[in-house]
Amino acid sequence: MLRLTLAALLLTTPAHAAEMAFFVKNLRSQAVAVELFSRDRETVWPGGDSVFLIQPGSQKSVPISCNSGENICYGAWVHGQDNISAGVGPDNDLPCDNCCFICVEKTTETIDLVP
């Protein structure tokens, strides 16, 4: 009975919130819009109708609060031309092999957006 109670507690314990960052480098000659998508819950960063806008040749640190162990993928596209995209794209519906990261407290992941 004790094991069953402990298992139930583990399953109902909320995920630990973690603070991490993404360091996005825009190596393109056009401005790029970026969003981060959780694969584990209905969460998008920055959220609402906003995007992280990164000017040509610049870089930006994007801090987020996520759940430890959460799978987070990026979608990026040329600002104003969402048909030119990278990662999971603007609608979080494209396949990708290397555009997802695991949320780990106090870590930074680097995203290089190349032409």
C-alpha positions as CSV (number, residue, x, y, z in Angstrom):
1,M,0.0,0.0,0.0
2,L,2.9,2.4,0.8
3,R,4.4,1.8,-2.6
4,L,1.1,2.6,-4.3
5,T,0.7,5.8,-2.3
6,L,4.3,6.9,-3.2
7,A,3.7,6.1,-6.9
8,A,0.5,8.2,-6.8
9,L,2.4,11.1,-5.2
10,L,5.1,11.0,-7.9
11,L,2.6,11.0,-10.6
12,T,0.7,14.0,-9.2
13,T,3.7,16.1,-8.2
14,P,3.9,19.2,-10.4
15,A,7.0,19.6,-12.6
16,H,9.7,21.8,-11.2
17,A,9.9,25.2,-12.9
18,A,13.3,25.9,-14.4
19,E,14.9,29.0,-15.9
20,M,16.9,28.5,-19.0
21,A,17.8,30.6,-22.1
22,F,18.2,30.2,-25.8
23,F,21.0,32.2,-27.5
24,V,19.8,32.8,-31.1
25,K,22.2,34.0,-33.7
26,N,20.7,35.3,-37.0
27,L,23.4,34.8,-39.6
28,R,20.9,35.6,-42.4
29,S,20.7,38.9,-44.3
30,Q,17.0,39.2,-43.4
31,A,15.2,39.8,-40.1
32,V,14.0,36.5,-38.5
33,A,11.0,35.8,-36.3
34,V,11.4,33.0,-33.7
35,E,9.0,31.2,-31.4
36,L,9.7,28.4,-28.9
37,F,7.1,25.6,-28.7
38,S,6.6,23.1,-25.9
39,R,6.1,19.5,-27.1
40,D,4.7,18.5,-23.7
41,R,2.0,21.1,-23.1
42,E,0.2,24.0,-24.9
43,T,2.8,26.6,-24.3
44,V,4.5,29.0,-26.8
45,W,7.2,31.6,-26.0
46,P,6.9,34.5,-26.1
47,G,3.2,33.8,-26.4
48,G,0.1,35.6,-27.7
49,D,0.6,37.2,-31.0
50,S,4.3,38.1,-30.2
51,V,7.5,36.7,-31.7
52,F,11.2,37.2,-30.9
53,L,12.4,39.4,-33.7
54,I,16.1,39.1,-34.5
55,Q,17.6,41.6,-36.9
56,P,20.0,40.5,-39.7
57,G,23.5,39.6,-38.4
58,S,22.5,40.0,-34.8
59,Q,22.0,37.8,-31.8
60,K,19.6,37.7,-28.9
61,S,19.4,35.9,-25.6
62,V,15.9,34.6,-24.9
63,P,15.2,33.6,-21.3
64,I,12.2,31.4,-20.6
65,S,10.6,29.6,-17.6
66,C,9.9,26.0,-18.5
67,N,9.3,22.7,-16.7
68,S,12.4,20.6,-16.0
69,G,12.6,17.8,-18.6
70,E,10.2,19.6,-21.0
71,N,10.9,19.2,-24.7
72,I,11.1,22.6,-26.4
73,C,11.5,23.1,-30.1
74,Y,12.1,26.3,-32.1
75,G,10.4,27.6,-35.1
76,A,12.0,30.4,-37.1
77,W,11.1,32.2,-40.4
78,V,12.1,35.2,-42.4
79,H,10.0,38.0,-41.0
80,G,7.1,38.6,-43.3
81,Q,7.8,35.5,-45.4
82,D,6.7,32.5,-43.3
83,N,7.3,30.1,-46.3
84,I,11.1,30.5,-45.7
85,S,11.4,28.7,-42.4
86,A,13.7,26.6,-40.1
87,G,13.1,24.3,-37.2
88,V,9.4,23.3,-36.7
89,G,8.3,26.5,-38.7
90,P,5.8,29.2,-37.7
91,D,3.0,26.7,-37.1
92,N,5.0,24.1,-35.2
93,D,4.2,21.5,-37.8
94,L,7.4,20.7,-39.7
95,P,9.6,17.8,-38.9
96,C,13.1,18.5,-37.6
97,D,16.1,16.4,-36.4
98,N,18.0,19.0,-34.4
99,C,15.6,21.8,-33.4
100,C,14.4,20.5,-30.0
101,F,16.0,20.8,-26.6
102,I,15.3,19.5,-23.1
103,C,14.5,22.1,-20.4
104,V,17.3,22.1,-17.8
105,E,17.7,24.6,-15.0
106,K,20.3,27.3,-15.6
107,T,21.4,26.2,-19.1
108,T,21.7,28.0,-22.4
109,E,21.1,26.4,-25.8
110,T,22.5,28.0,-28.9
111,I,20.5,28.3,-32.1
112,D,22.3,29.3,-35.3
113,L,20.0,30.5,-38.1
114,V,22.0,30.2,-41.3
115,P,21.1,31.2,-44.8
